[in-house]
Amino acid sequence: MNNTSGFIYSIMEWVTRFAYVNLLWITFTVAGGVILGIFPATTAMFAVVRKWLTGNAEIPIFKTFWNFFKSDFLKSNLLGLFITGLGAIIVVDFLFIQVNVDDLLRLTYLPLYAFMILFLLFLFYIFPAFVHYDLKLGKTIKNAFLIMLISPLHSFLIVVCLVSVYFIMEALPALPFIFGASTYAFITMWLCLNTFTKIEKKAETTNSNNAAK
């Protein structure tokens, strides 16, 4: 196999992987009745993508996906309950302000918008943190939020990448259905892993310096 053929084969292999994981995400989401399926399917998808990014590209995709789906089913649905609760609070507050004609109350739009932005950025980090750190759910949520706060550059890069992908997929309507979720997972997991690695290295350096004193 020459270099060109090998390159094309590698691209097609990765295209197939992305499409397959995306199909598994849709299938398991629907199998869980959407409500109980979407969050376990999402964490399983991120776990598979994390395996790829950490040098385990040849893992059995279905087996790996299924193992993470069932092992994290309860924990990921508890996370989903937390996320859905926050989202519901935002929607209720937004609707309440919209129907209220009080000008003073409308000033709360600004902090509400700020909270919405923080919530959106938090969503970029929570699933990567969930599959990367073996922690209790409360600790995972806290870590994801703190990492989000100290990583504005990575948050900006995530937004830029996702917006760019959005415009590409908008031009080709079939792409979101075939690659949408897996592409989102790959971009956010890739950039978040970079953030996690930097934080872990910094922590190791700090611990080494403290131990040397």
MIBADO-298834 format. One record per residue (C-alpha): residue in one letter; y, x negated, z. Coordinates in steps of 0.02 Angstrom, whole numbers, padded with zeros to 5 digits, always signed. Each point is the difference from the previous one (the first is absolute). Example, Ala and Ser with C-alpha at 12.3 -4.5 7.8 and 13.67 -1.06 7.14 Angstrom:
REM residues 2
A-00225-00615+00390 S+00172-00069-00033 
END
This chain:
REM residues 213
M+00000+00000+00000 N+00166-00078-00052 N+00156+00002+00106 T+00077+00150-00090 S-00158+00104+00017 G-00016-00049+00182 F+00180+00048+00034 I-00021+00169-00083 Y-00163+00031+00094 S+00085-00043+00166 I+00143+00121-00036 M-00119+00140-00047 E-00102-00034+00156 W+00153+00020+00110 V+00057+00154-00094 T-00170+00076+00033 R+00009-00046+00184 F+00170+00080+00020 A-00054+00158-00090 Y-00162+00011+00100 V+00087-00018+00169 N+00129+00129-00054 L-00141+00119-00049 L-00085-00028+00168 W+00164+00036+00090 I+00020+00166-00093 T-00183+00047+00022 F-00008-00035+00187 T+00168+00083+00028 V-00063+00159-00082 A-00170-00015+00087 G+00091+00000+00166 G+00091+00160-00046 V+00157-00105-00032 I+00063+00025+00179 L-00144-00094+00081 G-00035-00111-00149 I+00164-00075-00057 F+00031-00119+00146 P-00179-00069+00015 A-00003-00019-00189 T+00168-00090+00003 T-00051-00122+00138 A-00166-00033-00089 M+00095-00036-00162 F+00116-00121+00090 A-00150-00084+00082 V-00082-00030-00170 V+00163-00068-00073 R+00020-00114+00151 K-00175-00069-00034 W+00053-00039-00178 L+00159-00087+00054 T-00089-00106+00130 G-00121-00072-00128 N-00141+00128+00001 A+00019+00070-00175 E-00188+00021-00027 I-00031+00121+00144 P-00101+00158-00038 I+00145+00121-00018 F-00085+00165+00038 K-00097-00066+00150 T+00155-00084+00072 F+00107+00154-00029 W-00129+00115+00078 N-00027-00112+00153 F+00186-00005+00039 F+00020+00187-00036 K-00131+00052+00126 S+00035-00132+00133 D+00188+00036+00005 F-00012+00187-00033 L+00060+00055+00173 K+00126-00140+00027 S+00079+00022-00172 N+00014+00188+00023 L+00087-00028+00167 L+00120-00113-00095 G+00020+00139-00128 L+00042+00122+00139 F+00135-00118+00062 I+00073-00026-00174 T-00007+00185-00042 G+00085+00042+00165 L+00144-00120-00036 G+00016+00066-00176 A+00004+00179+00063 I+00138-00042+00124 I+00104-00076-00141 V-00026+00153-00112 V+00041+00125+00139 D+00158-00096+00050 F+00055-00013-00182 L-00025+00186-00032 F+00086+00046+00164 I+00154-00102-00046 Q+00004+00073-00175 V+00007+00181+00060 N+00125-00038+00137 V+00182+00009-00052 D+00066-00096+00151 D+00092-00153-00065 L-00036-00098+00158 L-00185+00030-00019 R+00008-00055-00182 L+00056-00171+00062 T-00178-00025+00060 Y-00049-00019-00183 L+00040-00186+00014 P-00119-00042+00144 L-00130+00115-00077 Y+00010-00092-00166 A-00012-00165+00094 F-00154+00063+00090 M-00075+00057-00166 I+00025-00173-00075 L-00080-00083+00152 F-00145+00123-00011 L-00026-00040-00184 L+00003-00188+00033 F-00118+00024+00146 L-00125+00085-00118 F-00002-00159-00106 Y-00063-00100+00149 I-00110+00117+00101 F-00152+00005-00115 P-00003-00189-00031 A+00019-00028+00189 F-00136+00128+00034 V-00131-00094-00103 H+00061-00176+00041 Y+00010+00007+00189 D-00146+00056+00108 L+00106+00090+00129 K+00013+00167+00085 L+00100+00128-00098 G+00153-00004+00113 K+00009-00189-00011 T-00023+00007-00189 I+00145+00123-00018 K+00110-00109+00111 N-00043-00159-00096 A+00031+00082-00169 F+00171+00062+00057 L+00052-00168+00073 I-00059-00096-00153 M+00096+00121-00109 L+00159-00032+00101 I-00012-00190-00014 S-00049-00002-00185 P+00148+00070-00100 L-00031-00117-00147 H-00181+00053-00018 S+00051+00183+00016 F+00126-00026-00139 L-00131-00083-00111 I-00122+00143+00031 V+00132+00127-00051 V+00046-00099-00157 C-00182-00019-00052 L-00043+00183+00032 V+00154+00063-00091 S-00042-00111-00149 V-00179+00065-00003 Y+00064+00178+00016 F+00104-00015-00158 I-00145-00079-00095 M-00119+00139+00054 E+00128+00135-00035 A+00000-00056-00182 L-00189+00018-00007 P-00045+00160+00095 A-00187-00038+00009 L+00025-00162+00095 P+00043+00075+00172 F-00162+00098+00002 I-00104-00151-00052 F+00088-00140+00094 G+00138+00075+00108 A-00073-00012+00176 S-00093-00164-00025 T+00155-00082-00076 Y+00106+00057+00147 A-00131-00068+00121 F-00010-00167-00091 I+00188-00028-00003 T+00032+00047+00181 M-00156-00090+00064 W+00042-00158-00097 L+00178-00011+00065 C-00048+00053+00176 L-00138-00131+00008 N+00131-00129-00041 T+00106+00065+00143 F-00148+00004+00122 T-00048-00178-00045 K+00176-00065+00031 I+00009+00089+00168 E-00171-00064+00052 K+00043-00179-00049 K+00163+00011+00096 A-00091+00067+00152 E-00128-00141-00011 T+00138-00130-00010 T+00089+00076+00150 N-00162+00004+00101 S-00038-00181-00046 N+00174-00056+00052 N-00014+00095+00164 A-00171-00076+00034 A+00067-00175-00034 K+00137+00018+00129 
END
